[in-house]
Amino acid sequence: SAIKSGAIQQAVIDDKIRRLLRVIFSFGFYDRVQLDSRIQKDNPKGAKVALSLARAGIVLLKNQDHILPLNTSTIRSIAIIGPNGNTFMTGGGSSYTFPFHSVTTLQGIRNFAPQIKTRYVSALPMQADLVEKSVFYQEKGSTARGLKIEYFNNKDLQGKAQGTLTDSIIRITNGWHAPGENKGFPYDHCSIRWSGIVRPLKSGHYRFTIRTMDGVRFWLNGEQKVNVWKDQGVRTNEVVMDMQAGEEYSIRLETNSNMHSVEASLSWREDQIDFTEAYQAAAAADVVLLTVGFNESNERENADRTFELPPYQDSLIRAISKINPKTIVILNSGGGVAMNSWLLGVKGLFQAWYPGQEGGTALAELLFGKISPSGKLPITVEKSWIDNPTFNSYYDQNNSKHVKYTEGLFVGYRYYDSKKVTPLFPFGFGLSYTSFNYGGLSIQKLPRKRISVSAVIKNTGKMAGSEIVELYVKEVNPSVIRPDKELKSFKKIFLQPGESRKIIFLLKKDAFEHYDDLSDKWISTPGAYQILLGKSSADIQLSNNIMLY
């Protein structure tokens, strides 16, 4: 439409494509086969790198009563409870990957300590499991299972359907249509309608969970319950309805795909959660690993997740930790979550993020002490969402698509330090199975306004491990509004028990500068500056002042 209206000339489009082709031709992508068959698809070198990254990235946040590392000679049984324990964990959208193999937490523990008895209970079924268990019928009074599916080669279900078929469930992921293993038609820029019947076996509350991309409309027994017909990221809509045993209820689901490939699933179940099996497993185990958090369906680009954990997870953690006090939480998320309701009740906590294809192997090695945790938080975890500097501006409350960055200079740890807001876990925080001593701070001026900062770090514990030393700069009497201190450098060192090593930081003049609005340039103000070395933004070990002129 922009070309037809004259807003964009065809020559502009041609130029953009010409630039792309120029790169393709210059690298030989067009005239050479790009697949090197000599490289294994499931590349051992890639797996080694993935394992190294997972080991270094997972952060130990709590280790009460030194419950960790676990002792393989004294522990006979472990219960792995929670929806994330036996599945590949990754974020959604562009971060979603399809590894050639992956190691879950359950697999990692079984591989590392096969002599320990393990039992896995999901407790909270995943949407994929619920979809598989959802039963539909084609028509009222019919015993034929399945739903009628109509595909349209446009995004508004216009005209005659391009294809009609039946299938037992509603599940399409990344454009891969059921049934069969091949991509169905259409793949994107299309619309689909499902219709069928559900028959509850007993009376009660029933929950319908609809996960779709872009537009979605849903009718239950002729009444429209969901109507969001617009381009959007993956969204989950839920409808709860009282239904009577033996009655028949019609369902109709319509979706379209405009910006993305088709993504759609629908499940229905009785609206209650039964933790009985999880309780039994927890009571019988020496140690419980609670595997909770988010996944690719509820933490992804193009959507804002909640600060609270997904439904029922808080309740699960509280209940299990009361049954078995030796409970360790393994948390999957891309950022902080609300923990106050359960943190005091658990002995251990790992922030595992989305640890990749070797995440289960790395977690097992950390849990059993083959290696010492060395990850540090690259974020601040607040006590409550109201403490976050973006609390009043993060969510698009009026759907204006405009966001104001109200935190200004005070992003992340800068806000908490400057405003004296105590977080739950500060930026740079991370526990270890060993201990480190900081000493010998030396600050020297060098030519060209450079500063050399050195210190001696010693492993004072009984286990080899890595420490990340963080260097902050603080202007003592700033003439303008500045954060309390700013991270300017960091170094990671690996030390054997009893080993000491000198580390050296070289700071250039920009480490002391701030942006001056009046002169429209970066400047440093003469005066006193404090150099701080610490284990986190809240745990400063060494500090001293230096005068700049």
N, C-alpha and C positions, 0 to 999 in steps of 0.2 A: 504493500500500500504506500510506503514511503517513496518508492521508485515511481509509482504511477502518479503520485501527487507532485512529483518533482522536487521533493524535499531532499532526496539523495539521487545523485546521478549514477547511471550504470557504470560509468568510468571509475567511480570511487570503489565500487564493489570489485571491478576487474583489477584495480590496483592492489586491493587487499589480498585477493586470491593470488595475484602474481607474486607478491612477497612470500606467501606460503610456499608456492611452487618453487621459488628460487632456492629456499632452504632445502626442500625435498630433493631437488636435482643436485645441489652442491654437495650433499652428503651421500649421494648415490642411493637414496631410499627408493627411488622410482625404478631403477634399472638393475638393482641387485636384490637377491633374496635376503630378507632380513632375519630369518630364523637360523641360528647356528645350532644345528642338530648335535654337535659334539658336546654341548653343555646340557647336563641333566636338568630336566624340568624341576624335579625336586632336588635342588642343588645343595649338597652337603656344606659347601662354603657359605651359602646364604643362611642355612640353618644355624651354623656356628656363630655368624654375626648376630642373628636374631636372638640366640641364647645369651650372648654377651650383653646385648642391649637390655634384655629383660632382667638379667641379674642386676645390672647397674641402675635401672630405672625404678624398680619396686622400692617403696619407702616403708620402713617400719615405724609406726606412729605410737604404738603402745606395747609394753612388755612388762606387765605387772607381775611381781613376785618371780621374775626371771623364768616365766613359763616357756620362753623360747631361748635357745633352740630346743626342739623336742628330742628326747633320748630314744633312739631306736631299740635299745636293749631293755628298756623298762616299759615302753608303751606297747600294748598288745592289740588295741583296737582304736580306730578312728572313725567317727561319723562325719561324712561330708554332706552338709545339709544346705539347700538353697538352690535357686534356679540357675546359678552361674557355674555350678560345680562340674558339670560334665558336658560342656559345650564350648566351642571356640568363641572367645570374647573379642569383640571389635566394635568400634563406633560405626555409626551409619553414614550414609552419603559417600562423599569422596574418600573418606577414611576406611570404608569397607573394603576388605581384601579377601581373596579366595586362595588361601595357601594350598599347596599340594599335599601337605600334611600339617596337622596341628596336634599339640599335646594339651589336653584339658588338665585341670587341677587334679581330678580323680586319677587320670592316667599317670600324671607325674608322680603322685604319691605311691601308686602301685608299682611303678617302674623303679623308684628309688628304694622303697622298703617293702618288697613283696612278702616278707614274713609277717607284716602287720595286717591284721584283719581290717578291711575297709567296707563300709556300707554307705551307699549313696541314696539320699532321699531328696527329690527336688522341692518338696513341700509346697512350692508355688509353681504350678505348671506354666510353661511358656506358651505363647500364643500358638506356636507350631503344633504343640501337643494337643491343645484344645481344639484346633482346627481338625486334626485327625480324628478326634473323638466325636465331632459334631455330626449328627445324623439328620439328613434331609430326605424328603420324599417329593416326587415330581408333581403329583396332583393330589387333591383331596380324595380320600377313600382308596388311593392306590397303594400297593405294596412295593412299587418300583422305587428304589432308592435313587437319590440324585437330584440335581437341579437343571433346569433349562438355561442354557447360556446363549446369548445373542451378541455377535460381534458386529460393530459398525465401523466403517472406514471413514469416520468423521468424529468429532469430539462432542457432538450433541445428539447422538442416537437418532439421526435423521434418515429418512428413507428406508429402503429395504435392508435388512441385516445381510452383511457379507457372508456370514456363516452362522450356523446354529448347531449346537451339540448338547450333550448332557455330560455331567461329571458328578462324582459323589460329594466333593467338597469345593469350597471356594479358596483357592490358594494360587496366586501368581506372584512370583518374586523376580524383580528386575526384568520384567518382560517375558519371563519364561512361563508359558501358558500350560496349564494342565488340560487334558491328559498328555502323556508321552513326554519324551525328553527333548523334543525339538521346539524351537520357538514357534509359537502359533501365529496366526494372522488375525488382526494386525498386531504390530509390536509396540508402536507408539502413535501419537496423534490419532487417537481412536476413542471409542466408547464401548462399554460392555454392560449388558443387563443380565442379572441372574434372577430367577424366580423359582419358588418351590414352597414346600410345606414343612413345618416342624410339629412334632407330636410329643409333648412332655409325658413322661411315664408317671410322674406324681405332681401333685399341686404344690405351688410355691413361687418364690421369686426366681426369675431367670435373668441372666446377664448376657447380652449380645455384645461382642467386641468386634469392631470393624476397623481394620487397618488399611488405609488407602493412600494413594498419591493423587494430587490434584483434586478434581471435583468428586463429590460423593453425595448420593441421596439414598435414603433407606426408609422403607415402609414395613411396618409390622402390623399384620392383620388389617391392612387397608389404611392405617394411619401413618402419615409421614412423621418420622422421628428425627431424621437428620437431613439437612439441606444446606450443603456448603459446596456450591458449584463454581469453583474458581481454581486458578493455578495456585498450588501450594506444595510444600514438602510433605513428607509422610506424616500423617496424623492418625491418631487412634481416637475413635468415638465409641462411647459405650451407652447402651440403652438397657434399663432394667424394667421388667414388666412381670406382673402377676399372671400366671397361667395355670390352667386347670388340667388335671390328669385326664387323658383320653380325648381332649379337645384338639382340634386342628387349627393352626395359625399360619396364615400366608406370610411369606417374606418376599421382598423385592429389593435388590441392591443394584444401584446404577453407579458406575464410575466412568471417568474419562481420563485420558492421558494426553497432555498437551506439551508440557515442558520436559517430561521424563518418560522413561519406559514404564509400562504398566506395573503397578504394585497393588495387590488387593488380597485381603483375607477376611473371612468371617467365621467366628466361632460362637457357640451358645452353650451355656451350662447353667446348672443350678447355682444361684448366687450365694454360695457359702464356701468357706475354706476350711478344710479338715487337716489339722496339724498332727493328728494322732500318730501316724507313722513316724513323723519327725521326732515327736516326743519320745517314742519308744527307742528310736535309734540313739538319741542323745543320752537317755538314761543308761543305756547298755554300753556306751563307749567310754574309753579312758579320756579321750580328748575330742572336742567338736570343732570342726572348721565350718564356719558359716559363710557361704559364698553368695554374696548379695551385690546389689548395685544396679547399674543400667546396662543397656546393650544397644545393638545397632538400630533397634526399632524405636527406642525412646530417648536416645541421645545421639543427635546427628545434626548435620548442617541444615539450615533452612527451618529450624524449629527451636524453640526455647523450652528446655526441660525444667522441671520443678527443682527447688532446693531440697525438698524432702525426697526420701527414697520412694520408689514405686510402691503402690498400695500393698499393705499387709507385711512389708518387709520389716518395718520397725517392730511390729507386734511379734513377728517370728523371732527376731533377735532377743527381745526382752524375755519371751517365754523360754527359749532354749537356754539362755544364760542362767536362768533360775533353776532349770532342771540339772544342768551340768555346769558347775562354776569354771571348769577348764575349757572355756569357749574362746576361740580365736576367730575374728572376723577378717575375711578377705574381701576387700571392697573394689569393685570395678566401676570407675567413673572417669570422666575427663576433667573433673574439677571437684570442688568441695561439695559436701552434702551435710544435711542436718544430722548431728550425732548425739545431741544432748540427752535424748530420751533413752539411750541404751549404752553410751560409752562407758559409764561407770560400772556397768554390770559385766563387761567382758574383760578377759585377762590380756588378750593380744589383739593388735589391729595392724594389718598390712594395707596400705594404699597401693593397689596393684595396677591401677589405670587400665589400659587395654594392652596387655603385655605381648601380644603377637603370637606367632605359631609355636614358640617354645616357652610360652608363659607357664605352663604346668610343670615343665622341667625346672625352670628357674625358681618357682615357688617351693617346690619340694626341696631343692638345695638350700634355700633360705630357711625353711621351716625346720629342717633337721641339722642345720649348722654346717653343711659342707663349705659354705661361704658365709661371710658376715655381711649383713645388709649395709649398703653404702649410699643408697639413694637419698636425696634431699628434696623437700617440697619446692617446686618452682612457682608455687602459688601460696597465698594465705588462706587458711580455712577459718572462717568466722564462726562464732558461737551460734549466731542466729542470722537469718537473712537480713534483718533490719540493720545489722552492723556493717553490711557491705556498702562500699562507697557509691555503688550504682543503684542502691535500693529504690530511690525515687525516680529513676530514669531508665531502668533496664527494660522492663516490659512495655510494650506498645499498647498502653491501656485504651487509647482512643482510636487505634487502628489507623493512625495518620501516616505510618511508614517513615516517620521522622524521629530520630533519637538525638537527644542533647547530652553531650558528654559532661555531665555536671561535676564529675570528680576532678576535672582540670588536671593539675600537676600531680594530684594525690592518687595515683594509680597503685593498686595492690598494697604492698607493705608500706609504701610511702604514706598512705592514708592512715593505717593503723598506728604506725610510729608517731606521726605528726599530731594526730588527733587524740592520742592516748587511749585508743580503743584496744582492749586486750583480746586477741583472737584465741580460738581454740588451739590451733597449731600455727605458729608463725612461719613466714617465708624462710626457706632454707632449713627447716627442721627435719631431722631424721635420726633415728636411733641406730645403734650398732651393738654387736656382741662383744666389742672390745671398747677401750677408752683411749682418749688422746689428750695430751697435755700441751698447752701453748706456752712458749716462753721466748726470751731473747729478742724482743722487738727492737728493731733498729730502723731509723728513718734518716735518709741522707739526701741532700740536694745535689743534683747533677747539672751539668751544662744544658742549655736550651730549655730551661724551666721544667726539667724532668725530676722526678722524685723516685728514689729507690727505697722500697719497704721490704724488710726481711724479718723472718721469725723462725724459730726452731719448733718443729712438731715432733712429739714422741708418742709412740704407741705404748701406753702403760698397762695394757690389758694382757690377756693370755692367748689371744687369737689374732692372726693376721687380718688386716682390714684396710679399707680406704677411708680417708677423711677428705672432705671438701672444705677448704678454708675460704671464707668470704671476706672481702675487703670493702669497707664502706668509707665514704668521705662525708664529713659534716662541717659546714661553715659555722664557726662558733657564734658570730654576731652578724648574721646576714642583713644586708640593707634592703633586700626585697623578699617577698614571700617565697620560701623554698621548702622542700621536704626536710624533715628532721635529719635524715642521712640518705645517701644514695649508694647503691651497689656499683662499684667501679671495676672490680675484677674478682676472680675466684680461681683457685687451683685445687686439683684433686691429686692426692698422693697415696701410694700404697706402702704400708709399713708392716714389717714383721714384728712380733712381740718384742718389746724392749728397744726397737730400732728408733733412732732419731734422724731427722733430716731437715736441713735448712731450705726454706723456700724463699724465693725472691720475686717481688712484684715491681714492675717498672711503670710508673704513672706518668703520662704526658700532661701537658698543660690543660688539655680539654677535660681532664678528670676533675678540675676545680671550677670549670666555667658554668655560667648560666646564660640563658638567652635574654638579652636586653631589648625591650620593646622600643625604647627611645632611639637607640643607635642602630637598631635592626641588625644586630650581630651578637656573636657569642663573646662574653667577656668574663674575666675573673677579677673579683674584688680583692684588693690588698687586705691582709689581716690574718687572723688565726684560723687554721683548719685542723680538724681532728681526724686522725687516721685510726680506724677501728678494724680489728680482725676478730671474726667470730665464727661460731658454729651455725648460727642462724641470725636473722635480723634482731632477735630478742635475746640472744645469748652471746654477748660480746666478751671475748676473753682478754684481749690486749688493746690498749689505746694510748695515744700520745698526740701532742699538738705540734704543728709546724707553722711557722710564719711565712707568708708569701707577700712579696713587695711588687 
